[in-house]
């Protein structure tokens, strides 16, 4: 992180409860121990997460009060050592929206959000931005949770949807549209970003091709605490196959 990184933080409007992870019956459900009682908890992140969700891991839960919910809790974050990693797949877009609004990211300082969840053809992208000249920029945000030896990697599980998004952005860029993908590392212990070639080579190829076709690539990181997400600056990246 550079010393001149602008400060930005997003406080959570809910309290997180400490618990212990015990198991994961399926992609969207965890079994945890809360105050000595075993309970089920929804998992917002359907990724592989095998390096993070191991029996005995410390997790943070959010109490959910929706009348039609099957579980009373959702598993929002997990500790790996002393590093807290967000598992909430909705937070990245909320956080990036804040950074865009407050002009924290210099590359987007001249752009405002025209539309969120904007559709182009058969794809829906996270943000459609517009500058004072009326130009548009399509921005897709990807959440990164896997870090190994200081290197953040994406994805941690095969994502056909992610590769499809990147191929479409490349096509749009070739047609003259301004396009970008922003990787948000939801943890503070990464110093570099790379595609996870061994896990999803198709995604890696799609990212390299998109970049070669003019799609801008940005990587930023955030520190996660039990009550907020804090911007920690830009990260360098290397896209080449290993």
C-alpha positions in Angstrom: 0.0 0.0 0.0 1.3 3.4 -0.9 1.6 6.0 1.9 -0.5 8.5 -0.1 -3.5 6.1 -0.4 -6.7 8.0 0.2 -8.7 6.8 3.2 -12.1 5.3 2.8 -14.1 2.9 5.0 -17.5 1.4 5.0 -19.0 0.7 8.3 -21.4 -2.3 8.7 -24.9 -1.5 9.9 -25.1 -4.8 11.8 -23.2 -6.6 14.5 -21.2 -9.7 13.8 -21.2 -12.6 16.2 -18.2 -14.9 16.8 -18.6 -18.6 16.2 -16.6 -21.7 15.3 -16.9 -23.4 12.0 -17.6 -27.1 12.1 -18.8 -28.2 8.6 -20.2 -27.4 5.2 -23.0 -29.7 4.1 -23.3 -27.9 0.7 -22.1 -24.8 -1.1 -24.6 -22.5 0.6 -24.8 -23.9 4.2 -22.4 -24.0 7.1 -22.6 -25.7 10.5 -21.2 -23.6 13.2 -21.0 -23.5 17.0 -22.4 -20.3 18.5 -22.3 -19.8 22.3 -21.8 -23.6 22.7 -24.8 -24.4 20.5 -24.6 -26.0 17.0 -26.6 -24.0 14.5 -26.9 -23.8 10.7 -25.9 -20.7 8.9 -26.2 -19.5 5.3 -23.0 -19.1 3.3 -23.2 -16.1 0.9 -20.0 -17.1 -1.0 -20.5 -20.4 -2.9 -16.8 -20.6 -3.8 -14.5 -23.5 -3.0 -13.1 -21.9 0.2 -11.5 -25.2 1.4 -8.3 -23.4 2.5 -10.4 -21.1 4.7 -13.4 -23.1 6.0 -11.7 -25.8 8.0 -13.0 -27.3 11.2 -12.2 -25.1 14.2 -11.8 -21.9 12.1 -13.1 -18.7 13.7 -16.0 -17.2 11.8 -18.3 -14.2 12.2 -22.1 -14.5 11.8 -24.8 -12.1 11.1 -28.2 -12.5 12.6 -30.9 -12.7 9.9 -34.5 -11.9 10.7 -36.2 -12.4 7.3 -39.6 -14.2 7.8 -39.0 -16.6 4.9 -35.4 -17.6 5.7 -34.4 -21.2 6.3 -31.6 -20.2 8.6 -31.4 -17.5 11.3 -27.7 -16.6 10.6 -25.4 -16.0 7.7 -21.6 -16.7 7.7 -20.1 -13.3 6.9 -16.3 -13.7 7.4 -13.6 -16.1 8.5 -10.2 -15.7 10.1 -7.1 -17.2 8.7 -4.6 -16.7 11.5 -5.2 -13.1 12.5 -6.4 -12.0 9.0 -10.2 -11.6 8.6 -11.6 -12.4 5.2 -15.0 -11.3 4.0 -17.3 -14.0 2.7 -20.1 -11.6 1.8 -20.3 -11.5 -2.0 -22.6 -8.4 -1.9 -20.0 -6.2 0.0 -17.6 -5.7 -3.0 -20.2 -3.9 -5.1 -21.3 -1.8 -2.1 -17.7 -0.9 -1.3 -16.7 -0.1 -4.9 -19.8 2.1 -5.2 -18.6 4.0 -2.1 -15.1 4.4 -3.6 -16.5 5.6 -6.9 -18.8 8.1 -5.1 -16.0 9.5 -3.0 -13.6 9.7 -6.0 -11.1 7.5 -4.2 -9.9 5.6 -7.3 -8.0 8.0 -9.5 -8.7 6.1 -12.7 -12.4 6.7 -12.2 -12.3 10.2 -10.7 -14.0 11.7 -13.8 -16.7 9.0 -13.9 -20.0 8.7 -12.1 -22.3 5.7 -11.7 -25.0 5.9 -14.4 -26.5 2.5 -13.6 -25.9 -0.5 -11.5 -26.5 -4.1 -12.7 -26.5 -2.7 -16.2 -27.4 -5.1 -19.0 -25.5 -5.3 -22.4 -26.8 -8.0 -24.7 -27.0 -11.3 -22.7 -24.7 -10.1 -19.9 -25.3 -8.0 -16.8 -22.3 -6.0 -15.5 -22.0 -4.4 -12.1 -21.6 -0.8 -13.1 -22.2 1.4 -16.1 -20.3 4.7 -15.6 -20.5 8.0 -17.5 -18.1 11.0 -17.7 -19.0 14.6 -18.2 -18.5 14.2 -22.0 -21.2 11.6 -22.0 -18.9 8.6 -22.7 -19.8 5.3 -21.0 -17.6 2.8 -19.3 -18.7 -0.8 -18.4 -17.2 -2.0 -15.1 -17.3 -5.5 -13.7 -16.2 -6.2 -10.1 -14.8 -9.5 -9.0 -14.3 -10.6 -5.4 -11.0 -12.3 -4.4 -10.6 -14.2 -1.1 -7.8 -16.6 -1.8 -4.2 -15.6 -0.9 -1.2 -17.8 -0.8 2.3 -16.6 0.2 1.2 -13.0 -0.4 -0.2 -13.6 -3.8 -3.9 -13.1 -4.3 -5.4 -15.4 -6.9 -8.8 -15.6 -8.7 -10.8 -17.6 -8.9 -10.6 -20.2 -6.1 -13.2 -22.3 -8.0 -14.0 -22.7 -11.7 -16.3 -19.9 -12.8 -17.8 -20.3 -16.2 -19.8 -17.1 -15.6 -16.7 -15.1 -14.8 -15.0 -16.3 -18.0 -18.1 -15.5 -20.0 -18.2 -12.0 -18.6 -14.5 -11.4 -19.6 -15.1 -12.7 -23.1 -18.0 -10.4 -23.5 -16.0 -7.4 -22.2 -13.3 -8.2 -24.8 -15.9 -8.3 -27.5 -17.4 -5.0 -26.4 -13.9 -3.5 -26.2 -13.2 -4.5 -29.8 -16.4 -2.8 -30.8 -15.2 0.4 -29.3 -16.8 0.4 -25.9 -14.7 1.4 -22.8 -14.6 -1.6 -20.5 -12.8 -2.5 -17.2 -12.6 -5.3 -14.6 -11.8 -4.5 -11.0 -10.6 -7.2 -8.7 -11.3 -6.5 -5.0 -9.1 -8.5 -2.6 -11.3 -8.8 0.5 -8.3 -9.2 2.9 -5.3 -7.2 3.7 -2.4 -9.7 3.4 -1.8 -9.7 -0.4 1.0 -7.9 -2.2 0.4 -9.2 -5.8 -2.5 -10.5 -7.9 -2.4 -13.3 -10.4 -5.0 -15.5 -12.2 -5.3 -18.9 -10.6 -4.2 -20.8 -13.7 -4.1 -24.2 -12.0 -7.6 -23.8 -10.7 -9.3 -22.3 -13.8 -7.2 -22.0 -16.9 -10.2 -20.9 -19.0 -10.7 -17.9 -16.8 -7.0 -17.0 -17.0 -7.1 -17.2 -20.8 -10.2 -15.0 -20.9 -8.6 -12.4 -18.6 -5.4 -12.3 -20.7 -7.3 -12.0 -23.9 -9.6 -9.3 -22.5 -6.6 -7.3 -21.3 -5.0 -7.7 -24.8 -8.2 -6.4 -26.4 -8.2 -3.2 -24.4 -10.1 -4.1 -21.3 -8.5 -2.3 -18.4 -7.6 -4.4 -15.3 -7.4 -2.9 -11.8 -6.7 -4.7 -8.5 -7.4 -3.1 -5.1 -7.4 -4.5 -1.6 -9.4 -3.9 1.6 -8.9 -4.7 5.2 -11.9 -6.3 6.9 -12.6 -5.9 10.6 -15.7 -7.0 12.6 -17.4 -3.7 12.0 -16.0 -2.2 8.8 -14.2 -2.5 5.5 -11.2 -0.2 4.9 -9.6 0.6 1.6 -5.9 -0.4 1.5 -4.8 0.7 -1.9 -3.9 -0.7 -5.3 -2.1 -4.0 -5.9 0.2 -4.8 -8.8 -0.8 -7.7 -11.0 0.8 -10.3 -13.3 -1.5 -12.0 -15.8 0.9 -14.3 -17.7 0.5 -18.1 -17.5 2.8 -19.8 -15.0 
